[in-house]
Amino acid sequence: VKYIMTNFLFTTKGFIKKLNEDQIGIRIFGDKTRICICDGHWGMEAAQIAKAACLKAKSFPDNKSTAIELVEKIQKEIFDKFGRSKMDPEKDFTPETSLLAVEIDSKNQLTILSYGDCRLMVSRKEKIVFQLKTIKTWLGAFSFLGLRNRLSVNKAIIFKRITCKTNDLVWLFTDGIDECVYEKPTISFIWLAKTGSNHSNVKMIIKKVVEEVKRFGAEDNASIAIIKC
């Protein structure tokens, strides 16, 4: 099978945080590439569970119902392992995560599964042709129990399929990229798209983005993956 995608992944704890709670991984099989990126809170455990489940799944969800089924299973595993033992009655000290997983095939059919606020966009030359909606909620014990304004999987999950074109760039990243000054918009999606259009090599694009994140102080964990169609 001839692959028409090239891929590169990068993650860092940044300059301020003591631990990297992000998780990122890739699985390539047949004519398909699957990537999962998770932004963990209060530890990396929930993100580790979510990433492993998405990458190890025998088949990627092919509709919203199967997507909900997978994410609810992940949520239940997080709750069973960490919800009761680590839940603080006053503070959110229990592992949670945002989740973004994609699968793309040799025909550039991109399937997207998202819960939370990980970022995804598709750029074509200097233009952003698709940008995924983000939702301020996190997967874990509180979403399982419906506490702390966490949204249920059924309400907050996003499942989409889009068709990309040759040379499109599919960007997946955590908020430590565009909000590398903690919780403050810092690097624009437009700047990212323009940077992508200036380089044909994915590794060089990643290098330029990481340099910019470091220039602003890299106050948060930051992870990024790019697929070049």
Accessible surface in RSA format (square Angstrom, percent):
REM  Atomic radii and reference values for relative SASA: ProtOr
REM  Chains: A
REM  Algorithm: Lee & Richards
REM  Probe-radius: 1.40
REM  Slices: 20
REM RES _ NUM      All-atoms   Total-Side   Main-Chain    Non-polar    All polar
REM                ABS   REL    ABS   REL    ABS   REL    ABS   REL    ABS   REL
RES VAL A   1   136.11  89.6  63.84  57.8  72.27 174.1  76.12  66.1  59.99 162.7
RES LYS A   2   173.14  84.5 154.47  94.8  18.67  44.5 103.85  93.5  69.29  73.8
RES TYR A   3   108.48  50.6  86.21  49.1  22.27  57.9  66.01  49.6  42.47  52.4
RES ILE A   4    70.82  40.3  49.65  37.0  21.18  51.0  58.49  42.1  12.34  33.5
RES MET A   5    12.22   6.3   1.70   1.1  10.52  25.0   1.62   1.4  10.60  14.0
RES THR A   6    80.39  57.2  76.84  77.9   3.55   8.5  77.55 104.2   2.84   4.3
RES ASN A   7    40.29  27.8  13.13  12.7  27.16  65.4   3.95   9.5  36.34  35.1
RES PHE A   8    57.70  28.9  55.28  34.2   2.42   6.3  57.70  35.0   0.00   0.0
RES LEU A   9    42.77  23.8  25.10  18.0  17.67  44.4  25.15  17.7  17.62  47.4
RES PHE A  10    57.77  28.9  52.85  32.7   4.91  12.8  57.77  35.0   0.00   0.0
RES THR A  11    57.40  40.8  39.43  40.0  17.97  42.8  39.41  52.9  17.99  27.2
RES THR A  12    33.39  23.8  27.45  27.8   5.95  14.2  14.43  19.4  18.96  28.7
RES LYS A  13    92.74  45.2  89.52  54.9   3.22   7.7  61.63  55.5  31.10  33.1
RES GLY A  14     7.92   9.8   0.00   N/A   7.92   9.8   1.87   5.1   6.05  13.5
RES PHE A  15   122.34  61.2  92.96  57.6  29.38  76.4  96.46  58.5  25.88  74.1
RES ILE A  16   113.68  64.7  93.19  69.4  20.49  49.4  95.12  68.5  18.56  50.4
RES LYS A  17    65.07  31.7  61.53  37.8   3.55   8.4  48.42  43.6  16.65  17.7
RES LYS A  18   188.57  92.0 166.31 102.0  22.26  53.0 113.83 102.5  74.74  79.6
RES LEU A  19   113.10  63.0 107.38  76.8   5.72  14.4 108.62  76.3   4.49  12.1
RES ASN A  20    34.77  24.0  27.63  26.7   7.14  17.2  18.03  43.4  16.75  16.2
RES GLU A  21    33.97  19.5  33.97  25.7   0.00   0.0   4.14   8.0  29.84  24.4
RES ASP A  22     5.32   3.7   0.48   0.5   4.84  11.4   0.00   0.0   5.32   5.3
RES GLN A  23    28.01  15.7  25.26  18.5   2.75   6.6   2.92   6.2  25.10  19.0
RES ILE A  24    25.56  14.5   9.77   7.3  15.79  38.0   9.77   7.0  15.79  42.8
RES GLY A  25    10.22  12.6   0.00   N/A  10.22  12.6  10.22  28.1   0.00   0.0
RES ILE A  26    64.21  36.5  41.19  30.7  23.03  55.5  41.19  29.7  23.03  62.5
RES ARG A  27    81.28  34.1  76.47  39.0   4.82  11.5  28.31  38.7  52.98  32.1
RES ILE A  28    83.71  47.6  54.54  40.6  29.17  70.3  54.54  39.3  29.17  79.2
RES PHE A  29    59.52  29.8  53.76  33.3   5.76  15.0  59.09  35.8   0.43   1.2
RES GLY A  30    45.35  55.9   0.00   N/A  45.35  55.9  33.18  91.0  12.18  27.3
RES ASP A  31    47.27  33.1  44.00  43.8   3.27   7.7   9.58  22.6  37.69  37.6
RES LYS A  32    80.75  39.4  80.75  49.5   0.00   0.0  29.25  26.3  51.50  54.9
RES THR A  33     1.19   0.8   1.19   1.2   0.00   0.0   0.00   0.0   1.19   1.8
RES ARG A  34     0.74   0.3   0.74   0.4   0.00   0.0   0.00   0.0   0.74   0.4
RES ILE A  35     0.00   0.0   0.00   0.0   0.00   0.0   0.00   0.0   0.00   0.0
RES CYS A  36     0.00   0.0   0.00   0.0   0.00   0.0   0.00   0.0   0.00   0.0
RES ILE A  37     0.00   0.0   0.00   0.0   0.00   0.0   0.00   0.0   0.00   0.0
RES CYS A  38     0.00   0.0   0.00   0.0   0.00   0.0   0.00   0.0   0.00   0.0
RES ASP A  39    12.06   8.4  12.06  12.0   0.00   0.0   0.41   1.0  11.65  11.6
RES GLY A  40     2.63   3.2   0.00   N/A   2.63   3.2   0.00   0.0   2.63   5.9
RES HIS A  41    47.94  26.2  46.18  32.1   1.76   4.5  28.65  29.5  19.29  22.4
RES TRP A  42   118.51  47.6  95.39  46.2  23.12  54.3 101.91  54.3  16.60  26.9
RES GLY A  43    17.13  21.1   0.00   N/A  17.13  21.1  15.59  42.8   1.54   3.4
RES MET A  44    56.84  29.4  55.51  36.7   1.33   3.2  39.39  33.5  17.45  23.1
RES GLU A  45    44.28  25.4  43.39  32.8   0.89   2.1  18.97  36.7  25.32  20.7
RES ALA A  46     0.00   0.0   0.00   0.0   0.00   0.0   0.00   0.0   0.00   0.0
RES ALA A  47     0.00   0.0   0.00   0.0   0.00   0.0   0.00   0.0   0.00   0.0
RES GLN A  48    76.44  42.7  73.74  53.9   2.71   6.4  19.25  41.0  57.19  43.4
RES ILE A  49    19.07  10.9  13.36  10.0   5.71  13.8  17.85  12.9   1.23   3.3
RES ALA A  50     0.00   0.0   0.00   0.0   0.00   0.0   0.00   0.0   0.00   0.0
RES LYS A  51    48.48  23.7  48.48  29.7   0.00   0.0  13.69  12.3  34.79  37.1
RES ALA A  52    33.23  30.6  29.94  46.2   3.29   7.5  33.23  46.8   0.00   0.0
RES ALA A  53    27.44  25.2  14.51  22.4  12.94  29.4  24.66  34.7   2.79   7.4
RES CYS A  54     0.80   0.6   0.00   0.0   0.80   1.9   0.49   1.2   0.31   0.3
RES LEU A  55    23.32  13.0  22.34  16.0   0.99   2.5  22.37  15.7   0.95   2.6
RES LYS A  56   161.60  78.8 140.75  86.4  20.85  49.6  94.02  84.6  67.58  72.0
RES ALA A  57    22.27  20.5  10.68  16.5  11.59  26.4  22.05  31.1   0.22   0.6
RES LYS A  58   198.80  97.0 173.01 106.2  25.80  61.4 117.91 106.1  80.90  86.2
RES SER A  59    86.62  73.2  72.57  96.9  14.05  32.4  42.65  90.8  43.97  61.6
RES PHE A  60    18.30   9.2   4.59   2.8  13.71  35.7   4.59   2.8  13.71  39.2
RES PRO A  61     9.27   6.8   3.47   3.2   5.79  21.1   8.08   6.7   1.18   7.4
RES ASP A  62    80.19  56.2  70.08  69.8  10.11  23.9  20.02  47.1  60.18  60.0
RES ASN A  63    65.68  45.3  63.66  61.5   2.02   4.9  31.49  75.8  34.19  33.0
RES LYS A  64   104.20  50.8 100.31  61.5   3.90   9.3  52.48  47.2  51.72  55.1
RES SER A  65    84.36  71.3  74.75  99.8   9.61  22.1  36.44  77.6  47.92  67.1
RES THR A  66    50.42  35.9  47.11  47.8   3.30   7.9  47.31  63.5   3.11   4.7
RES ALA A  67     0.00   0.0   0.00   0.0   0.00   0.0   0.00   0.0   0.00   0.0
RES ILE A  68    26.76  15.2  26.76  19.9   0.00   0.0  26.76  19.3   0.00   0.0
RES GLU A  69   119.74  68.7 113.50  85.9   6.24  14.9  44.15  85.4  75.59  61.7
RES LEU A  70    26.71  14.9  23.13  16.5   3.58   9.0  26.47  18.6   0.24   0.6
RES VAL A  71     0.00   0.0   0.00   0.0   0.00   0.0   0.00   0.0   0.00   0.0
RES GLU A  72    76.70  44.0  73.19  55.4   3.51   8.4  17.81  34.4  58.89  48.1
RES LYS A  73   149.41  72.9 140.67  86.3   8.75  20.8  89.67  80.7  59.74  63.6
RES ILE A  74     1.45   0.8   0.98   0.7   0.48   1.2   1.45   1.0   0.00   0.0
RES GLN A  75    15.56   8.7  15.56  11.4   0.00   0.0   0.00   0.0  15.56  11.8
RES LYS A  76    95.12  46.4  95.12  58.4   0.00   0.0  65.08  58.6  30.04  32.0
RES GLU A  77    63.95  36.7  59.39  44.9   4.56  10.9  23.09  44.7  40.86  33.4
RES ILE A  78     1.31   0.7   1.31   1.0   0.00   0.0   1.31   0.9   0.00   0.0
RES PHE A  79    13.82   6.9  13.82   8.6   0.00   0.0  13.82   8.4   0.00   0.0
RES ASP A  80    70.61  49.5  44.89  44.7  25.71  60.8  22.91  53.9  47.69  47.6
RES LYS A  81   118.13  57.6  95.21  58.4  22.92  54.6  61.39  55.3  56.74  60.4
RES PHE A  82    34.29  17.2  34.03  21.1   0.26   0.7  34.17  20.7   0.12   0.4
RES GLY A  83     0.20   0.2   0.00   N/A   0.20   0.2   0.10   0.3   0.10   0.2
RES ARG A  84   175.69  73.8 144.21  73.5  31.48  75.0  73.58 100.6 102.11  61.9
RES SER A  85    93.71  79.2  51.08  68.2  42.64  98.2  56.05 119.4  37.66  52.8
RES LYS A  86    95.64  46.7  81.64  50.1  14.00  33.3  62.75  56.5  32.89  35.0
RES MET A  87    55.58  28.8  34.19  22.6  21.38  50.9  10.94   9.3  44.64  59.1
RES ASP A  88    43.09  30.2  38.93  38.7   4.15   9.8   8.28  19.5  34.81  34.7
RES PRO A  89   112.63  82.1  86.89  79.2  25.75  93.6  96.47  79.7  16.16 100.4
RES GLU A  90   144.86  83.2 118.51  89.7  26.35  62.7  45.55  88.1  99.31  81.1
RES LYS A  91   119.13  58.1 114.62  70.3   4.51  10.7  66.31  59.7  52.82  56.3
RES ASP A  92    34.93  24.5  30.91  30.8   4.01   9.5   4.10   9.6  30.83  30.7
RES PHE A  93    92.00  46.0  86.74  53.7   5.26  13.7  88.09  53.4   3.91  11.2
RES THR A  94     1.04   0.7   0.61   0.6   0.43   1.0   0.43   0.6   0.61   0.9
RES PRO A  95     1.05   0.8   1.02   0.9   0.03   0.1   1.02   0.8   0.03   0.2
RES GLU A  96     0.34   0.2   0.34   0.3   0.00   0.0   0.00   0.0   0.34   0.3
RES THR A  97     0.00   0.0   0.00   0.0   0.00   0.0   0.00   0.0   0.00   0.0
RES SER A  98     0.00   0.0   0.00   0.0   0.00   0.0   0.00   0.0   0.00   0.0
RES LEU A  99     0.31   0.2   0.10   0.1   0.20   0.5   0.10   0.1   0.20   0.5
RES LEU A 100     0.00   0.0   0.00   0.0   0.00   0.0   0.00   0.0   0.00   0.0
RES ALA A 101     0.00   0.0   0.00   0.0   0.00   0.0   0.00   0.0   0.00   0.0
RES VAL A 102     0.00   0.0   0.00   0.0   0.00   0.0   0.00   0.0   0.00   0.0
RES GLU A 103    17.13   9.8  15.84  12.0   1.30   3.1   3.79   7.3  13.35  10.9
RES ILE A 104     0.37   0.2   0.00   0.0   0.37   0.9   0.37   0.3   0.00   0.0
RES ASP A 105    31.44  22.0  30.93  30.8   0.51   1.2   5.51  13.0  25.93  25.9
RES SER A 106    37.33  31.5  26.57  35.5  10.77  24.8  12.77  27.2  24.57  34.4
RES LYS A 107   159.50  77.8 142.52  87.4  16.98  40.4  92.55  83.3  66.94  71.3
RES ASN A 108    10.28   7.1  10.28   9.9   0.00   0.0   0.52   1.3   9.76   9.4
RES GLN A 109    73.60  41.2  71.04  51.9   2.56   6.1  26.59  56.6  47.01  35.7
RES LEU A 110     0.42   0.2   0.00   0.0   0.42   1.1   0.02   0.0   0.40   1.1
RES THR A 111    12.23   8.7  12.23  12.4   0.00   0.0   1.39   1.9  10.83  16.4
RES ILE A 112     0.00   0.0   0.00   0.0   0.00   0.0   0.00   0.0   0.00   0.0
RES LEU A 113     0.04   0.0   0.04   0.0   0.00   0.0   0.04   0.0   0.00   0.0
RES SER A 114     0.71   0.6   0.61   0.8   0.09   0.2   0.09   0.2   0.62   0.9
RES TYR A 115     0.67   0.3   0.00   0.0   0.67   1.7   0.55   0.4   0.12   0.1
RES GLY A 116     1.76   2.2   0.00   N/A   1.76   2.2   0.04   0.1   1.71   3.8
RES ASP A 117     3.13   2.2   2.71   2.7   0.42   1.0   0.37   0.9   2.76   2.8
RES CYS A 118     1.20   0.9   0.00   0.0   1.20   2.8   0.65   1.6   0.55   0.6
RES ARG A 119    19.51   8.2  19.14   9.8   0.38   0.9   4.06   5.5  15.46   9.4
RES LEU A 120     0.45   0.2   0.00   0.0   0.45   1.1   0.00   0.0   0.45   1.2
RES MET A 121     0.00   0.0   0.00   0.0   0.00   0.0   0.00   0.0   0.00   0.0
RES VAL A 122     1.74   1.1   1.74   1.6   0.00   0.0   1.74   1.5   0.00   0.0
RES SER A 123     1.39   1.2   0.59   0.8   0.80   1.8   0.00   0.0   1.39   1.9
RES ARG A 124    74.62  31.3  72.46  36.9   2.15   5.1  38.33  52.4  36.29  22.0
RES LYS A 125   174.47  85.1 158.18  97.1  16.30  38.8 107.10  96.4  67.38  71.8
RES GLU A 126    96.55  55.4  85.04  64.3  11.51  27.4  25.81  49.9  70.74  57.8
RES LYS A 127   155.43  75.8 151.47  92.9   3.96   9.4  97.65  87.9  57.78  61.5
RES ILE A 128    54.42  31.0  24.63  18.4  29.79  71.8  24.63  17.7  29.79  80.8
RES VAL A 129    66.25  43.6  29.24  26.5  37.01  89.2  36.44  31.7  29.82  80.9
RES PHE A 130    41.48  20.8  35.49  22.0   5.99  15.6  41.33  25.1   0.15   0.4
RES GLN A 131    98.32  55.0  73.93  54.0  24.39  58.1  18.71  39.8  79.61  60.4
RES LEU A 132     6.78   3.8   0.08   0.1   6.70  16.8   0.61   0.4   6.17  16.6
RES LYS A 133   144.66  70.6 132.15  81.1  12.51  29.8  87.29  78.6  57.36  61.1
RES THR A 134    55.93  39.8  37.44  38.0  18.48  44.0   7.02   9.4  48.91  73.9
RES ILE A 135    29.31  16.7  25.98  19.4   3.33   8.0  29.26  21.1   0.05   0.1
RES LYS A 136   137.51  67.1 117.93  72.4  19.58  46.6  94.25  84.8  43.27  46.1
RES THR A 137     0.04   0.0   0.00   0.0   0.04   0.1   0.04   0.1   0.00   0.0
RES TRP A 138    43.69  17.5  43.69  21.1   0.00   0.0  43.69  23.3   0.00   0.0
RES LEU A 139     0.00   0.0   0.00   0.0   0.00   0.0   0.00   0.0   0.00   0.0
RES GLY A 140     0.00   0.0   0.00   N/A   0.00   0.0   0.00   0.0   0.00   0.0
RES ALA A 141     0.27   0.2   0.26   0.4   0.01   0.0   0.26   0.4   0.01   0.0
RES PHE A 142     0.20   0.1   0.20   0.1   0.00   0.0   0.20   0.1   0.00   0.0
RES SER A 143     5.77   4.9   0.00   0.0   5.77  13.3   0.00   0.0   5.77   8.1
RES PHE A 144    74.98  37.5  50.33  31.2  24.65  64.2  51.02  30.9  23.96  68.6
RES LEU A 145    81.71  45.5  53.90  38.6  27.81  69.9  58.76  41.3  22.95  61.8
RES GLY A 146    54.94  67.8   0.00   N/A  54.94  67.8  24.97  68.5  29.98  67.1
RES LEU A 147    78.80  43.9  76.53  54.7   2.27   5.7  78.80  55.3   0.00   0.0
RES ARG A 148    82.23  34.5  59.63  30.4  22.61  53.8  38.90  53.2  43.34  26.3
RES ASN A 149   143.38  98.9 118.32 114.3  25.07  60.4  37.37  89.9 106.02 102.5
RES ARG A 150    30.98  13.0  20.86  10.6  10.12  24.1   1.17   1.6  29.81  18.1
RES LEU A 151    68.36  38.1  67.25  48.1   1.11   2.8  68.36  48.0   0.00   0.0
RES SER A 152    45.78  38.7  40.47  54.0   5.31  12.2  38.82  82.7   6.96   9.7
RES VAL A 153     2.17   1.4   0.40   0.4   1.77   4.3   0.40   0.3   1.77   4.8
RES ASN A 154    91.98  63.4  85.53  82.7   6.45  15.5  17.30  41.6  74.67  72.2
RES LYS A 155   161.42  78.7 127.68  78.3  33.75  80.3  76.59  68.9  84.83  90.4
RES ALA A 156     0.39   0.4   0.00   0.0   0.39   0.9   0.15   0.2   0.25   0.7
RES ILE A 157     8.21   4.7   0.00   0.0   8.21  19.8   0.00   0.0   8.21  22.3
RES ILE A 158    21.67  12.3  18.60  13.9   3.06   7.4  21.67  15.6   0.00   0.0
RES PHE A 159    38.77  19.4  16.87  10.4  21.90  57.0  16.87  10.2  21.90  62.7
RES LYS A 160    90.27  44.0  85.36  52.4   4.91  11.7  36.92  33.2  53.35  56.8
RES ARG A 161   141.87  59.6 112.08  57.1  29.79  70.9  43.76  59.8  98.11  59.5
RES ILE A 162    41.23  23.5  33.61  25.0   7.62  18.4  41.10  29.6   0.13   0.4
RES THR A 163    86.28  61.4  62.27  63.1  24.02  57.2  44.65  60.0  41.63  62.9
RES CYS A 164     5.74   4.3   0.24   0.3   5.50  12.9   0.78   2.0   4.96   5.4
RES LYS A 165   125.59  61.3 121.62  74.6   3.97   9.5  74.67  67.2  50.92  54.2
RES THR A 166    99.82  71.0  82.33  83.5  17.49  41.7  54.49  73.2  45.33  68.5
RES ASN A 167    96.71  66.7  85.62  82.7  11.09  26.7  23.55  56.7  73.16  70.7
RES ASP A 168     0.56   0.4   0.43   0.4   0.13   0.3   0.06   0.1   0.50   0.5
RES LEU A 169    11.54   6.4  11.54   8.3   0.00   0.0  11.54   8.1   0.00   0.0
RES VAL A 170     0.00   0.0   0.00   0.0   0.00   0.0   0.00   0.0   0.00   0.0
RES TRP A 171     0.00   0.0   0.00   0.0   0.00   0.0   0.00   0.0   0.00   0.0
RES LEU A 172     0.00   0.0   0.00   0.0   0.00   0.0   0.00   0.0   0.00   0.0
RES PHE A 173     0.00   0.0   0.00   0.0   0.00   0.0   0.00   0.0   0.00   0.0
RES THR A 174     0.68   0.5   0.53   0.5   0.15   0.4   0.68   0.9   0.00   0.0
RES ASP A 175    18.98  13.3  18.50  18.4   0.48   1.1   1.13   2.7  17.84  17.8
RES GLY A 176     0.05   0.1   0.00   N/A   0.05   0.1   0.00   0.0   0.05   0.1
RES ILE A 177     1.37   0.8   1.37   1.0   0.00   0.0   1.37   1.0   0.00   0.0
RES ASP A 178    12.00   8.4  11.77  11.7   0.23   0.6   1.78   4.2  10.22  10.2
RES GLU A 179    26.66  15.3  26.15  19.8   0.51   1.2   1.00   1.9  25.66  21.0
RES CYS A 180     0.04   0.0   0.04   0.0   0.00   0.0   0.04   0.1   0.00   0.0
RES VAL A 181    39.29  25.9  39.29  35.6   0.00   0.0  39.29  34.1   0.00   0.0
RES TYR A 182   107.35  50.1  92.61  52.7  14.74  38.4  57.80  43.4  49.55  61.1
RES GLU A 183   130.01  74.6 102.89  77.8  27.11  64.5  30.97  59.9  99.03  80.9
RES LYS A 184   126.79  61.9 126.10  77.4   0.69   1.6  70.69  63.6  56.10  59.8
RES PRO A 185   111.09  81.0  93.66  85.4  17.42  63.3  94.98  78.4  16.11 100.1
RES THR A 186    35.38  25.2   5.64   5.7  29.74  70.9  10.95  14.7  24.43  36.9
RES ILE A 187     8.40   4.8   1.62   1.2   6.78  16.3   5.03   3.6   3.37   9.1
RES SER A 188    58.71  49.6  46.78  62.4  11.93  27.5  46.33  98.7  12.37  17.3
RES PHE A 189    33.60  16.8  30.83  19.1   2.77   7.2  30.83  18.7   2.77   7.9
RES ILE A 190   126.91  72.2 126.46  94.2   0.44   1.1 126.68  91.2   0.23   0.6
RES TRP A 191    81.03  32.5  77.05  37.3   3.98   9.4  58.09  31.0  22.94  37.2
RES LEU A 192     0.00   0.0   0.00   0.0   0.00   0.0   0.00   0.0   0.00   0.0
RES ALA A 193     0.08   0.1   0.03   0.0   0.05   0.1   0.03   0.0   0.05   0.1
RES LYS A 194   110.08  53.7 110.08  67.5   0.00   0.0  52.51  47.3  57.56  61.3
RES THR A 195    11.63   8.3   9.66   9.8   1.97   4.7   6.22   8.4   5.41   8.2
RES GLY A 196     3.78   4.7   0.00   N/A   3.78   4.7   0.01   0.0   3.77   8.5
RES SER A 197    43.95  37.1   6.07   8.1  37.88  87.3  13.91  29.6  30.04  42.1
RES ASN A 198    92.81  64.0  62.35  60.3  30.46  73.3  19.55  47.1  73.25  70.8
RES HIS A 199    54.55  29.8  41.44  28.8  13.11  33.5  29.90  30.8  24.65  28.7
RES SER A 200    91.57  77.4  73.43  98.0  18.14  41.8  43.45  92.5  48.12  67.4
RES ASN A 201    84.96  58.6  78.96  76.3   6.00  14.5  26.30  63.3  58.66  56.7
RES VAL A 202     9.99   6.6   5.96   5.4   4.03   9.7   5.96   5.2   4.03  10.9
RES LYS A 203   128.37  62.6 123.96  76.1   4.41  10.5  67.35  60.6  61.02  65.0
RES MET A 204    75.24  39.0  73.08  48.4   2.16   5.1  70.98  60.4   4.26   5.6
RES ILE A 205     0.15   0.1   0.15   0.1   0.00   0.0   0.15   0.1   0.00   0.0
RES ILE A 206     3.77   2.1   3.77   2.8   0.00   0.0   3.77   2.7   0.00   0.0
RES LYS A 207   105.85  51.6  99.68  61.2   6.16  14.7  79.31  71.4  26.53  28.3
RES LYS A 208    78.16  38.1  75.28  46.2   2.88   6.9  25.49  22.9  52.67  56.1
RES VAL A 209     0.00   0.0   0.00   0.0   0.00   0.0   0.00   0.0   0.00   0.0
RES VAL A 210    13.62   9.0  13.58  12.3   0.04   0.1  13.62  11.8   0.00   0.0
RES GLU A 211    76.30  43.8  69.15  52.3   7.15  17.0  41.13  79.6  35.17  28.7
RES GLU A 212    29.94  17.2  29.04  22.0   0.91   2.2   0.83   1.6  29.11  23.8
RES VAL A 213     2.78   1.8   2.78   2.5   0.00   0.0   2.78   2.4   0.00   0.0
RES LYS A 214    98.30  48.0  89.71  55.0   8.58  20.4  38.35  34.5  59.94  63.9
RES ARG A 215   164.08  68.9 127.12  64.8  36.96  88.0  70.67  96.6  93.42  56.6
RES PHE A 216    70.62  35.3  55.79  34.6  14.84  38.6  60.81  36.9   9.81  28.1
RES GLY A 217    24.86  30.7   0.00   N/A  24.86  30.7  23.06  63.3   1.80   4.0
RES ALA A 218     1.41   1.3   1.37   2.1   0.04   0.1   1.41   2.0   0.00   0.0
RES GLU A 219    55.51  31.9  53.99  40.8   1.52   3.6   8.81  17.0  46.70  38.1
RES ASP A 220    15.10  10.6  15.07  15.0   0.04   0.1   0.07   0.2  15.03  15.0
RES ASN A 221     6.85   4.7   5.66   5.5   1.18   2.8   1.57   3.8   5.28   5.1
RES ALA A 222     1.08   1.0   1.08   1.7   0.00   0.0   1.08   1.5   0.00   0.0
RES SER A 223     0.00   0.0   0.00   0.0   0.00   0.0   0.00   0.0   0.00   0.0
RES ILE A 224     0.00   0.0   0.00   0.0   0.00   0.0   0.00   0.0   0.00   0.0
RES ALA A 225     0.00   0.0   0.00   0.0   0.00   0.0   0.00   0.0   0.00   0.0
RES ILE A 226     0.00   0.0   0.00   0.0   0.00   0.0   0.00   0.0   0.00   0.0
RES ILE A 227     0.00   0.0   0.00   0.0   0.00   0.0   0.00   0.0   0.00   0.0
RES LYS A 228    45.92  22.4  45.01  27.6   0.91   2.2  23.31  21.0  22.61  24.1
RES CYS A 229     7.46   5.6   0.00   0.0   7.46  17.5   1.63   4.1   5.83   6.3
END  Absolute sums over single chains surface
CHAIN  1 A    11040.6       9178.2       1862.4       6141.5       4899.0
END  Absolute sums over all chains
TOTAL         11040.6       9178.2       1862.4       6141.5       4899.0
